[in-house]
Amino acid sequence: MSNFFEKSDLSRKDAESIISETLANCDDGELYLEDSKSESIVLDDNKIKSSNYSADLGFGLRCITNEVVAYSHSNDISRDSLKKSAESLKSTFKSTKGVYNHTIPKSNEKYYQDINPIDQKTLNSKIELLNKVNEYLRSRDNFVKQVTASFSGEQKSIEIIRAGGEAITDIRPLIRFNVSVMLEKNGRKETGVYGIGGRQSYDEYLKNDNWKNVCEEALRIATVNLDSKPAPAGEMKVVLGPGWPAILIHEAIGHGLEGDFNRKKTSAFHNLMGQKVASEGVTIIDDGTIHNRRGSLTIDDEGTPTEKTVLIENGILKNFMQDRLNARLMNTRSTGSGRRESYKHIVLPRMRNTIMLNGKQTQDEMIKSVDRGIFAVSFGGGQVDITSGKFVFNCTEAYEIKNGKIGAPIKGATLIGDGPSILKEVSMVGNDMMLDPGIGTCGKAGQGVPVGVGQPSILIDKMTVGGTQL
Amino acid sequence: MVKDQEYLKSKAQYCLELAKKIGATDASITVANSISETVSFRNKLLDESNRSDSLAISITTYIDKKKSSISSSNLLDSNLKILVEKCVETTKITPEDEYNSLPDKDLLAQEVKDLSLYDDSHIENSKKIEYLKELEEIASQDKKIINTESGFSENKSNFILANTLGFCRGYKTSSFSASCVTVAKDMNSMERDYEFTSKCHLSDIKNPSELGKITAEKTIKKLNPQKIGSEKLNIIFDKRIAKGFLSAFASAISSSAIARGTSFLKDKIEQQVFSKSLNVFDKPDLVKGMGSQSFDSEGVKSETLKLIDCGNLKEYLIDTYNGKKLNLRSNGRNSGSTNLYFENGTISFQDLLNLSSKNLYITETIGHGSNLVTGDYSVGAAGYLIENGEFKYPISEITIAGNFNDMFKNITLANDLDFEYSTNSPTMMIEGMVVAGK
């Protein structure tokens, strides 16, 4: 556990009294302290291209009154600096008469261990493995023209001190291993990317030569794409594979169910609580409690224990994801969804692991039911316009479906749909739910946070595919 | 106040000397301080105030051809000592790379040019609030506007870049930005749009009523959109979308993409990649330019490049490492392009709309649908249908697709270029793209 006051002229007692005084007439707020260490080692073009290490330390002081948030952060943890921040906040609230809410739920559950993955594996052994990945891939296939492989690891140690001196801490490990391979054949170039990760040590993910499986998957995707033909254009049926394609759920539904957009009534979902927003059989949860997953958190960045929040149950909209601010203003409770990228950022309600639960059908049944459509297995990024509800995502591995059979692979195309209506177009939900391999980062208001997704195969009756073939 | 040059220099010199002393053959240090103050409004009331003070150091050490980097926000001398030691230790065990080196000494900038990138003006939060009040007052006049959000941000930065070749320079920059997002609603739809202004000098930003008015008009115009059928069409890109093609072009001609072979523009030097009438410039010394610089992030001086001459590719954007790999010299583009723009076209905006009887005018794209390896392009889009030069009705939930290799050769530009951002394009038409809708 980091002792944030050890090398500072600021004592814990001083900090507590500055916090309590600053927040005295506010509704909520806290001092957030963060000590993060991160590394990234990249092999590219046959060489170790970079080996970076970063150590960041800082605090953010926040006070909230009514709807107004004042925030001040600095990387100088000192008496002077905290006082300066406190003054800056006070100047925002000239006369406030809030009543500080001291209630914060408690839990003894922990969803990952207090480890520092960076120190658990030597730099030498990481470099050695990246070189092995490079050699392995280049020896597997003569068409391999470029290999990029990387390790990134971090340990983030946080402490939240609330008015009155209550302190809550968490230590969060996170790693990611990523492989990208480019093939060139007959003048055509295609890439395949795959990665794995989560909140355990590197070796937990790499044991039993699992790195080879990652290489093989990246190579397989690139190989498939070498033979891809131009994608069709227009409205058609789409079968989504299990696991990572659930970023469709994340973009189409997830963002629109975040508390802030609904309190502000800018989400297309804001007036749909309790109503049918998806086909029967569709249940979607946002779960921060799955052990060691990339999107899991023991506590959120306001100190609230995370939970498994039911968003949509059997087609009916049940809950939004809330941080403390939006929960208070909407007369509900925080779902442990208050997150921030770092001490430099304000808290926003965010997703953790967003998952569609199993249904009864098989992927086979879905494919067989489609006369003309596409089967999408893997995606790159996605994006949504919260207000209009329109969302997109990009296929990185997809096939055409003709007369109930999977056909040729097709080139990366964008799929576009309408969030509030897309889940009503889901006509089959599979029984093969899978979680993604642990690679997702969600962006919102310029802040990136690690997230997870999961789903079974699903059949969507109508979506627009952005190919070039009319 | 941001930290002065002397403070930043003293930290950089301390690290350089220490690195040398404990075994680094070369080193490069960047120390930067940035202070920003932002006030946000929502529905004509204060929503958020945010003050940020960030100090950061980034240390790169070399031992002959070995290299490693470290960065931190803790600048206490006791911590810097630990960081430099850790960096040198890591360098020792990092494999050699023959292309690792500091820039060639003769390419290092000899001066900091006076480009007027810093404005000492300070705007108090109370003044920011006045600006935003006026902005949202105007933005919310039409009753179809149901939500307004706006923000005003002031940013002051200072940095120093120092290396063991004796280079030690830096300068202050400032930016003042205001933005507005409005949501409009009618019986059938809810739409959102935005507008922003960002300049080095406070006096150059748009006035609040203009910003509010433009945002509201744009948003209301989008209401009640339709979906159109799938067909091949000529597409006109609003300036704010058209500049994105220049950004994609800049990424594709970066020496890293070229050296790795992962660019659709590899080996295209002296070949036609754009329509024959087009010229593209990258100008680092534009006075008050949002992308201006005296030197790049390695200290290499940068001069104006004519990247595209009559449609032909003339130069890549080159940094030291990838330059050495390609046997080319750095042209001061380690940080990418600077002020990148298409030279103006020859016809007016209205004449561009009239070029064909039916086309789409795209004001918004979503998704990350540019593949720079293959040049394939496919994104979600929204905009307007234009018939006989007139805006007919808004369009949404469509995709547009093509391949940059063809798209770039079918560009026609209007003559309405201005220098609003760091990358700028006149309004652009691309012929024959595939639209997917119903």
HADDOCK unambig.tbl for C-alpha pairs under 7 A between the chains (distance, minus, plus):
assign (segid A and resid 45 and name CA) (segid B and resid 260 and name CA) 6.38 0.50 0.50
assign (segid A and resid 47 and name CA) (segid B and resid 97 and name CA) 6.82 0.50 0.50
assign (segid A and resid 48 and name CA) (segid B and resid 95 and name CA) 6.67 0.50 0.50
assign (segid A and resid 50 and name CA) (segid B and resid 68 and name CA) 6.52 0.50 0.50
assign (segid A and resid 51 and name CA) (segid B and resid 68 and name CA) 5.40 0.50 0.50
assign (segid A and resid 51 and name CA) (segid B and resid 69 and name CA) 6.31 0.50 0.50
assign (segid A and resid 52 and name CA) (segid B and resid 68 and name CA) 6.35 0.50 0.50
assign (segid A and resid 52 and name CA) (segid B and resid 69 and name CA) 4.82 0.50 0.50
assign (segid A and resid 52 and name CA) (segid B and resid 70 and name CA) 5.37 0.50 0.50
assign (segid A and resid 53 and name CA) (segid B and resid 69 and name CA) 6.51 0.50 0.50
assign (segid A and resid 53 and name CA) (segid B and resid 70 and name CA) 4.62 0.50 0.50
assign (segid A and resid 53 and name CA) (segid B and resid 71 and name CA) 6.35 0.50 0.50
assign (segid A and resid 54 and name CA) (segid B and resid 70 and name CA) 5.44 0.50 0.50
assign (segid A and resid 54 and name CA) (segid B and resid 71 and name CA) 4.57 0.50 0.50
assign (segid A and resid 54 and name CA) (segid B and resid 72 and name CA) 5.46 0.50 0.50
assign (segid A and resid 55 and name CA) (segid B and resid 71 and name CA) 6.44 0.50 0.50
assign (segid A and resid 55 and name CA) (segid B and resid 72 and name CA) 4.75 0.50 0.50
assign (segid A and resid 55 and name CA) (segid B and resid 73 and name CA) 6.96 0.50 0.50
assign (segid A and resid 56 and name CA) (segid B and resid 72 and name CA) 5.29 0.50 0.50
assign (segid A and resid 56 and name CA) (segid B and resid 73 and name CA) 5.23 0.50 0.50
assign (segid A and resid 56 and name CA) (segid B and resid 74 and name CA) 6.81 0.50 0.50
assign (segid A and resid 57 and name CA) (segid B and resid 73 and name CA) 6.41 0.50 0.50
assign (segid A and resid 57 and name CA) (segid B and resid 74 and name CA) 6.63 0.50 0.50
assign (segid A and resid 67 and name CA) (segid B and resid 47 and name CA) 6.28 0.50 0.50
assign (segid A and resid 68 and name CA) (segid B and resid 46 and name CA) 6.36 0.50 0.50
assign (segid A and resid 68 and name CA) (segid B and resid 47 and name CA) 4.51 0.50 0.50
assign (segid A and resid 68 and name CA) (segid B and resid 48 and name CA) 5.39 0.50 0.50
assign (segid A and resid 69 and name CA) (segid B and resid 47 and name CA) 6.20 0.50 0.50
assign (segid A and resid 69 and name CA) (segid B and resid 48 and name CA) 4.53 0.50 0.50
assign (segid A and resid 69 and name CA) (segid B and resid 49 and name CA) 6.43 0.50 0.50
assign (segid A and resid 70 and name CA) (segid B and resid 48 and name CA) 5.39 0.50 0.50
assign (segid A and resid 70 and name CA) (segid B and resid 49 and name CA) 4.63 0.50 0.50
assign (segid A and resid 70 and name CA) (segid B and resid 50 and name CA) 5.88 0.50 0.50
assign (segid A and resid 71 and name CA) (segid B and resid 49 and name CA) 6.08 0.50 0.50
assign (segid A and resid 71 and name CA) (segid B and resid 50 and name CA) 4.68 0.50 0.50
assign (segid A and resid 71 and name CA) (segid B and resid 51 and name CA) 6.36 0.50 0.50
assign (segid A and resid 72 and name CA) (segid B and resid 50 and name CA) 5.57 0.50 0.50
assign (segid A and resid 72 and name CA) (segid B and resid 51 and name CA) 4.62 0.50 0.50
assign (segid A and resid 72 and name CA) (segid B and resid 52 and name CA) 5.92 0.50 0.50
assign (segid A and resid 73 and name CA) (segid B and resid 51 and name CA) 6.50 0.50 0.50
assign (segid A and resid 73 and name CA) (segid B and resid 52 and name CA) 5.30 0.50 0.50
assign (segid A and resid 73 and name CA) (segid B and resid 53 and name CA) 6.55 0.50 0.50
assign (segid A and resid 74 and name CA) (segid B and resid 52 and name CA) 6.34 0.50 0.50
assign (segid A and resid 74 and name CA) (segid B and resid 53 and name CA) 5.19 0.50 0.50
assign (segid A and resid 74 and name CA) (segid B and resid 54 and name CA) 6.17 0.50 0.50
assign (segid A and resid 75 and name CA) (segid B and resid 54 and name CA) 6.26 0.50 0.50
assign (segid A and resid 75 and name CA) (segid B and resid 55 and name CA) 6.93 0.50 0.50
assign (segid A and resid 75 and name CA) (segid B and resid 73 and name CA) 6.16 0.50 0.50
assign (segid A and resid 75 and name CA) (segid B and resid 74 and name CA) 6.92 0.50 0.50
assign (segid A and resid 124 and name CA) (segid B and resid 93 and name CA) 6.94 0.50 0.50
assign (segid A and resid 189 and name CA) (segid B and resid 373 and name CA) 6.81 0.50 0.50
assign (segid A and resid 189 and name CA) (segid B and resid 374 and name CA) 6.50 0.50 0.50
assign (segid A and resid 233 and name CA) (segid B and resid 230 and name CA) 6.82 0.50 0.50
assign (segid A and resid 233 and name CA) (segid B and resid 436 and name CA) 5.07 0.50 0.50
assign (segid A and resid 234 and name CA) (segid B and resid 230 and name CA) 5.69 0.50 0.50
assign (segid A and resid 234 and name CA) (segid B and resid 436 and name CA) 4.72 0.50 0.50
assign (segid A and resid 234 and name CA) (segid B and resid 437 and name CA) 5.46 0.50 0.50
assign (segid A and resid 234 and name CA) (segid B and resid 438 and name CA) 5.85 0.50 0.50
assign (segid A and resid 235 and name CA) (segid B and resid 437 and name CA) 6.57 0.50 0.50
assign (segid A and resid 235 and name CA) (segid B and resid 438 and name CA) 5.34 0.50 0.50
assign (segid A and resid 381 and name CA) (segid B and resid 368 and name CA) 6.35 0.50 0.50
assign (segid A and resid 382 and name CA) (segid B and resid 367 and name CA) 5.57 0.50 0.50
assign (segid A and resid 383 and name CA) (segid B and resid 366 and name CA) 6.30 0.50 0.50
assign (segid A and resid 383 and name CA) (segid B and resid 367 and name CA) 5.25 0.50 0.50
assign (segid A and resid 387 and name CA) (segid B and resid 190 and name CA) 6.21 0.50 0.50
assign (segid A and resid 387 and name CA) (segid B and resid 191 and name CA) 5.74 0.50 0.50
assign (segid A and resid 387 and name CA) (segid B and resid 192 and name CA) 6.05 0.50 0.50
assign (segid A and resid 388 and name CA) (segid B and resid 190 and name CA) 5.63 0.50 0.50
assign (segid A and resid 388 and name CA) (segid B and resid 191 and name CA) 5.20 0.50 0.50
assign (segid A and resid 390 and name CA) (segid B and resid 397 and name CA) 6.42 0.50 0.50
assign (segid A and resid 392 and name CA) (segid B and resid 366 and name CA) 6.72 0.50 0.50
assign (segid A and resid 392 and name CA) (segid B and resid 367 and name CA) 5.73 0.50 0.50
assign (segid A and resid 392 and name CA) (segid B and resid 380 and name CA) 6.10 0.50 0.50
assign (segid A and resid 393 and name CA) (segid B and resid 367 and name CA) 6.17 0.50 0.50
assign (segid A and resid 394 and name CA) (segid B and resid 369 and name CA) 6.42 0.50 0.50
assign (segid A and resid 413 and name CA) (segid B and resid 378 and name CA) 5.78 0.50 0.50
assign (segid A and resid 414 and name CA) (segid B and resid 369 and name CA) 6.56 0.50 0.50
assign (segid A and resid 414 and name CA) (segid B and resid 378 and name CA) 5.50 0.50 0.50
assign (segid A and resid 414 and name CA) (segid B and resid 379 and name CA) 5.63 0.50 0.50
assign (segid A and resid 414 and name CA) (segid B and resid 380 and name CA) 6.80 0.50 0.50
assign (segid A and resid 416 and name CA) (segid B and resid 380 and name CA) 6.04 0.50 0.50
assign (segid A and resid 416 and name CA) (segid B and resid 397 and name CA) 6.35 0.50 0.50
assign (segid A and resid 416 and name CA) (segid B and resid 398 and name CA) 6.90 0.50 0.50
assign (segid A and resid 416 and name CA) (segid B and resid 399 and name CA) 6.92 0.50 0.50
assign (segid A and resid 417 and name CA) (segid B and resid 397 and name CA) 6.54 0.50 0.50
assign (segid A and resid 464 and name CA) (segid B and resid 436 and name CA) 6.75 0.50 0.50
assign (segid A and resid 464 and name CA) (segid B and resid 437 and name CA) 6.16 0.50 0.50
assign (segid A and resid 465 and name CA) (segid B and resid 436 and name CA) 6.75 0.50 0.50
assign (segid A and resid 466 and name CA) (segid B and resid 378 and name CA) 6.16 0.50 0.50
assign (segid A and resid 466 and name CA) (segid B and resid 399 and name CA) 4.96 0.50 0.50
assign (segid A and resid 466 and name CA) (segid B and resid 400 and name CA) 6.37 0.50 0.50
assign (segid A and resid 466 and name CA) (segid B and resid 401 and name CA) 6.38 0.50 0.50
assign (segid A and resid 466 and name CA) (segid B and resid 436 and name CA) 5.46 0.50 0.50
assign (segid A and resid 467 and name CA) (segid B and resid 401 and name CA) 6.20 0.50 0.50
assign (segid A and resid 468 and name CA) (segid B and resid 401 and name CA) 5.86 0.50 0.50
assign (segid A and resid 468 and name CA) (segid B and resid 402 and name CA) 6.43 0.50 0.50
assign (segid A and resid 468 and name CA) (segid B and resid 434 and name CA) 5.51 0.50 0.50
assign (segid A and resid 470 and name CA) (segid B and resid 230 and name CA) 6.91 0.50 0.50
assign (segid A and resid 470 and name CA) (segid B and resid 231 and name CA) 6.74 0.50 0.50
